[in-house]
Amino acid sequence: MKTHKIAVIAGDGIGPEVINEGIKVLNEAAKLDGSFCFEFTHFPWGCEYYKQNGKMMADDGIETLKKFDAIFLGAVGAPGVPDHISLWDLLLIIRKSFDQYINLRPVKLLKGAPTVLKDSKPEDIDMIFVRENTEGEYAGSGSWLFKGKPNEVVIQDGVFSRKGCERVIRYAYELAKAQNKSLTSISKANALNYSMVFWDQIFEEVGKDFPEVKTYSYLVDAASMFMVKDPKRFEIVVTSNLFGDILTDLGAAIAGGMGLAAGANLNPDKEFPSMFEPIHGSAPDIAGKGMANPLATVWSAGQMLDFFGHEKWANKLIDYIERILTDKKVLTPDLGGSATTSQVGDEIIRIMNEEK
């Protein structure tokens, strides 16, 4: 039996509540399958840890996490801790240290899920965003000169390496080829005359190796408009770190809300652990009330299963989520129901056992 060793960072706010349901579902899938199991190790890192220790994670945190096959992250962020600290000192340091250069986010309107787009159907909103995850504007390069003085100057660099751009673009082409789907590149070359011109050039270069893949290129402002007006034109999408961050939140808004937004931070070569997380944030206003929607966490668990080669279970979890959404009997308040976080998790377990 294959054992998957998972580091759990439940984090802040609703993180522990939703991650608990994700673990519950993963364990149930393992039990029902019988060919694999999970070994979970919990770490108390996050904003509360920061308030007590002055740091978001232990000094040897990265070395400790290296021993695991994957990381399951709940949420990060809390009042009293600046966002740039909670982000840079935990989430981003993990992404960079483990070269998790692929951020994979499905933007898919599941059956039964609500959408703000009038007359849109599930087949109209079905895309996968491949976001560059370690460079761009999030590389942390820049300068802050003459701080606090009248001539204060801030410079924020965008870092785009050939290796960084090529590997994420190639991954997207390979995904599009494997799924027989079109590939759209999103950039802003008309205004960003170095970084995005470079990105577009590499997109064309790599495309020569994939003549069978139909491609499109859009400026980011036009793409954001088309995501709302005509989302069905997008299938596989590849874009830079900053644009991907923004557009996938727009994607969540048109595909059922943040409670259905899953994300995976992948090191495709498996040299280091990958990290799986719902992207809805810590939502401190509802923390501890049992109101948080765990379905994004369950979807992220499905991404983990898929990454480990358990594609059958990844697909099943999507089916279970859709069944909950279409039945409309056990939903959290964000989806118009009155069920608690744990009740939704229990319903998924019930459906899993009903099918065995």
C-alpha positions in Angstrom: 0.0 0.0 0.0 1.3 3.4 -1.0 1.5 5.9 1.9 1.3 9.6 1.0 2.9 11.8 3.7 1.1 15.1 3.9 2.1 18.2 5.9 -1.0 20.0 7.1 -0.8 23.8 7.7 -4.4 24.6 8.6 -3.5 28.2 9.1 -5.8 31.0 10.2 -9.5 31.9 10.4 -11.7 29.3 8.7 -8.6 27.4 7.6 -8.7 24.7 10.3 -12.5 24.2 9.8 -12.3 23.6 6.0 -9.0 21.6 6.1 -10.6 19.2 8.6 -13.2 18.3 6.1 -10.7 17.9 3.3 -8.7 15.5 5.5 -11.9 13.6 6.3 -12.6 13.1 2.6 -9.1 12.1 1.7 -9.0 9.5 4.4 -12.4 8.1 3.3 -11.2 7.9 -0.3 -8.1 6.0 0.9 -10.2 3.6 3.0 -12.7 2.9 0.2 -9.9 2.4 -2.4 -7.5 0.3 -0.3 -4.4 0.8 -2.5 -3.1 3.9 -0.7 -3.3 5.8 2.6 -2.4 9.1 4.0 -0.2 10.1 6.9 -1.0 13.6 8.1 1.4 15.7 10.2 0.0 19.0 11.5 2.0 22.2 11.9 0.7 25.3 13.8 2.2 27.9 11.5 0.3 31.0 10.5 -0.7 34.4 11.9 -1.4 33.2 15.4 2.1 31.6 15.4 3.5 34.9 14.2 1.8 36.8 17.0 3.4 34.5 19.6 6.8 34.0 17.9 7.4 36.9 15.6 7.6 34.6 12.6 5.1 32.8 10.4 6.8 29.5 10.5 9.6 27.8 12.4 13.2 28.6 11.4 13.7 25.1 10.1 10.2 25.0 8.5 11.4 24.6 4.9 13.8 21.8 5.8 11.0 20.1 7.8 8.5 20.3 4.9 11.0 18.8 2.4 10.4 15.4 3.9 6.7 15.3 2.8 5.0 14.3 -0.5 2.6 17.3 -0.4 1.4 20.2 1.7 -2.3 20.8 2.5 -2.9 24.5 3.3 -6.0 25.9 4.8 -5.8 29.7 4.7 -3.4 32.4 5.8 -4.2 35.9 7.1 -5.5 37.5 10.3 -6.3 41.0 11.6 -3.3 42.6 13.2 -0.8 40.9 10.8 0.1 42.9 7.7 -0.9 41.0 4.5 2.6 41.3 3.0 4.0 39.5 6.1 1.5 36.7 6.1 1.9 36.2 2.4 5.7 36.5 1.9 6.7 34.7 5.1 4.7 31.6 4.6 2.9 31.0 1.3 5.4 32.6 -1.1 8.4 31.3 0.7 7.0 27.8 0.3 6.2 28.3 -3.4 9.7 29.6 -4.1 11.7 27.3 -1.9 10.0 24.2 -3.5 10.0 25.6 -7.0 6.2 25.2 -7.3 6.3 27.0 -10.6 2.9 25.9 -11.8 -0.2 27.3 -10.2 -3.2 25.3 -11.5 -6.6 26.7 -11.0 -9.8 25.3 -12.5 -12.4 27.9 -13.4 -15.4 25.6 -14.0 -19.1 26.1 -13.5 -20.1 22.9 -11.8 -23.6 21.6 -12.2 -25.9 23.2 -9.7 -23.5 26.0 -8.9 -24.7 29.6 -9.1 -23.3 32.1 -11.5 -23.6 35.9 -11.9 -23.6 35.5 -15.7 -27.1 35.4 -17.0 -28.0 32.4 -19.1 -24.5 30.8 -18.7 -24.5 27.0 -18.6 -21.8 24.7 -17.2 -20.5 24.0 -20.7 -19.9 27.7 -21.2 -17.5 28.1 -18.2 -14.9 25.4 -18.3 -11.3 26.5 -18.3 -8.0 25.7 -16.5 -5.6 28.5 -15.7 -1.9 27.7 -15.8 -0.4 30.6 -13.9 3.4 31.2 -13.6 3.9 30.9 -9.8 7.5 32.0 -8.8 8.5 35.0 -10.9 6.9 38.1 -12.4 5.9 40.9 -10.1 5.9 38.5 -7.1 9.7 37.8 -7.4 10.3 40.3 -4.6 12.8 42.4 -6.6 12.9 46.2 -6.3 14.1 49.1 -4.2 12.7 51.6 -1.7 14.8 54.7 -1.8 14.8 57.8 0.4 12.2 56.3 2.7 10.0 58.8 4.5 11.5 61.8 2.7 9.7 64.0 0.1 11.7 62.5 -2.7 10.7 58.9 -1.7 10.9 56.4 -4.6 9.6 52.9 -4.9 10.7 50.5 -7.7 8.9 47.2 -8.1 10.6 44.9 -10.7 8.9 42.2 -12.7 11.3 39.3 -13.2 10.8 37.2 -16.3 13.4 34.6 -17.0 13.6 32.5 -20.2 13.6 29.3 -18.1 10.6 30.5 -16.0 8.5 31.6 -18.9 9.3 28.6 -21.1 8.6 25.9 -18.6 5.1 27.2 -17.6 4.2 27.9 -21.2 5.4 24.4 -22.3 3.4 22.8 -19.4 0.3 24.6 -20.7 0.9 23.5 -24.3 1.3 19.9 -23.1 -1.9 20.1 -21.1 -3.8 21.5 -24.1 -2.5 18.8 -26.3 -3.3 16.0 -23.8 -6.9 17.3 -23.4 -7.3 18.3 -27.1 -8.2 21.9 -26.1 -7.2 25.3 -27.3 -4.6 27.4 -25.5 -4.9 31.1 -24.8 -2.0 33.2 -23.7 -2.8 36.4 -21.8 -0.3 39.3 -21.6 0.0 43.0 -22.0 2.7 43.5 -24.6 1.4 46.9 -25.8 2.2 48.6 -22.5 4.8 46.3 -20.9 7.4 46.6 -23.7 10.0 44.3 -22.2 8.4 41.6 -20.0 5.3 40.9 -22.0 6.9 41.2 -25.4 9.4 38.6 -24.1 6.5 36.4 -22.9 4.7 36.6 -26.2 7.9 35.8 -28.1 8.4 32.6 -26.0 4.8 31.6 -26.4 5.3 31.7 -30.2 8.6 29.8 -29.9 7.3 27.0 -27.8 4.2 26.8 -30.0 6.3 25.6 -32.9 6.6 22.2 -31.0 2.9 21.9 -30.8 1.4 22.6 -34.2 -1.7 20.6 -33.4 -2.7 23.0 -30.6 -5.0 25.9 -31.6 -3.8 29.1 -29.9 -5.1 32.6 -29.1 -3.5 35.6 -27.5 -5.3 38.4 -25.7 -4.3 41.5 -23.8 -5.2 41.2 -20.1 -7.8 43.9 -20.2 -9.6 42.4 -23.2 -9.4 38.9 -21.6 -11.1 40.1 -18.5 -13.9 41.5 -20.6 -14.3 38.3 -22.6 -14.3 36.2 -19.4 -17.5 37.9 -18.5 -19.1 38.4 -21.9 -18.0 35.2 -23.6 -16.3 32.8 -21.2 -16.7 29.8 -23.5 -13.9 31.0 -25.7 -11.4 30.0 -23.0 -10.2 26.4 -22.4 -6.6 26.2 -21.3 -5.2 29.6 -20.3 -1.6 30.4 -19.5 -0.5 33.7 -18.0 2.0 35.5 -15.7 1.9 35.5 -11.9 0.1 38.8 -11.3 -2.4 38.5 -14.2 -3.1 34.9 -13.2 -3.8 35.9 -9.6 -6.3 38.6 -10.6 -8.1 36.7 -13.4 -8.6 33.6 -11.4 -10.5 35.6 -8.7 -12.6 36.9 -11.5 -13.0 33.3 -12.6 -14.2 32.3 -9.1 -16.8 35.1 -9.2 -18.3 33.8 -12.4 -18.0 30.1 -11.5 -19.9 29.9 -8.2 -18.0 32.1 -5.8 -14.8 31.8 -3.7 -16.3 28.9 -1.8 -15.8 26.8 -4.9 -12.3 28.0 -5.8 -9.5 25.4 -5.6 -5.8 25.8 -6.3 -2.7 23.7 -6.7 0.9 24.9 -6.5 2.9 22.2 -8.4 6.4 21.2 -8.7 5.8 18.9 -11.7 9.1 17.1 -11.4 8.2 16.1 -7.8 11.7 17.1 -6.7 10.0 19.0 -3.9 6.5 18.7 -2.3 3.6 20.4 -4.1 1.0 22.4 -2.2 -2.8 22.3 -2.4 -5.1 24.9 -1.1 -8.6 26.5 -1.4 -8.0 30.1 -2.5 -10.8 31.8 -0.6 -8.7 33.2 2.2 -9.1 33.1 6.0 -12.5 34.9 6.3 -12.0 36.0 9.9 -15.5 37.4 10.1 -17.1 33.9 9.9 -14.3 31.9 11.6 -15.5 29.5 14.3 -19.1 29.8 13.3 -19.3 26.7 11.2 -20.4 28.7 8.1 -17.4 28.2 5.9 -17.9 26.3 2.6 -15.5 23.3 2.5 -16.2 22.4 -1.1 -13.1 24.3 -2.5 -11.0 22.4 0.0 -12.5 19.1 -1.2 -11.8 20.1 -4.8 -8.2 20.9 -3.8 -8.0 17.5 -2.2 -9.1 16.1 -5.6 -6.3 18.0 -7.2 -3.9 16.3 -4.8 -5.3 12.9 -5.6 -4.9 13.6 -9.3 -1.3 14.7 -8.8 -0.6 11.4 -7.0 -2.0 9.4 -9.8 -5.5 8.7 -8.4 -7.4 10.3 -11.2 -10.4 8.2 -10.7 -10.9 9.6 -7.2 -10.2 13.2 -8.4 -13.0 12.8 -10.9 -15.3 11.2 -8.3 -14.9 14.1 -5.9 -16.0 16.5 -8.6 -19.1 14.4 -9.2 -19.8 14.4 -5.4 -19.5 18.1 -5.2 -21.9 18.5 -8.2 -24.4 16.2 -6.6 -24.4 18.3 -3.4 -24.8 21.4 -5.5 -27.7 20.0 -7.5 -29.5 18.4 -4.6 -29.4 21.7 -2.7 -30.2 20.0 0.6 -26.8 20.4 2.4 -25.3 23.7 1.5 -23.5 26.4 3.5 -24.9 30.0 3.7 -22.8 31.3 0.9 -24.7 29.0 -1.4 -28.1 29.7 0.0 -28.2 26.9 2.5 -28.1 26.6 6.3 -25.8 23.6 6.7 -22.6 23.8 8.7 -19.1 23.2 7.4 -18.9 19.7 9.0 -22.4 18.8 7.7 -21.3 19.4 4.2 -18.2 17.2 4.7 -20.4 14.5 6.3 -22.7 14.6 3.3 -19.8 14.0 0.9 -18.8 11.0 3.1 -22.3 9.7 2.9 -22.4 9.9 -0.9 -19.0 8.2 -1.1 -20.2 5.3 0.9 -23.5 5.2 -0.9 -21.6 4.4 -4.2 -19.2 1.8 -2.9 
